[in-house]
């Protein structure tokens, strides 16, 4: 199980979406659209599942430079 991540379009940083998923199951999900509040820039980002990935064991990436 890992955290679904996206990239902040303003800062380029990887940010957690708050969604946990199994990588193999997430890869097979239908395309969906979601919103995430970004801890990197303070904005709300809209994203498609095909733009996201699952980071196993690395959910603190919002604090990484």
C-alpha positions, 0 to 999 in steps of 0.5 A: 500500500502506498500514497497516490502522488502528483506533481505540483504544477507551480513548484514541481514538487511531488505531493501526496493526494491523501489517497492510499492504494495498491500500485497494481490496483491503482494502475488498473483503475479507470481514469478519474478526475480529482482535486488535492489541496497542495501543501507545497504552494497552498493552491488546490490542484485538479488532476487525472489519475493517469498523471498520478503514481503510487509512492510506496513508503514515501509519503513525506515528499511534500516536505522534500525540496 
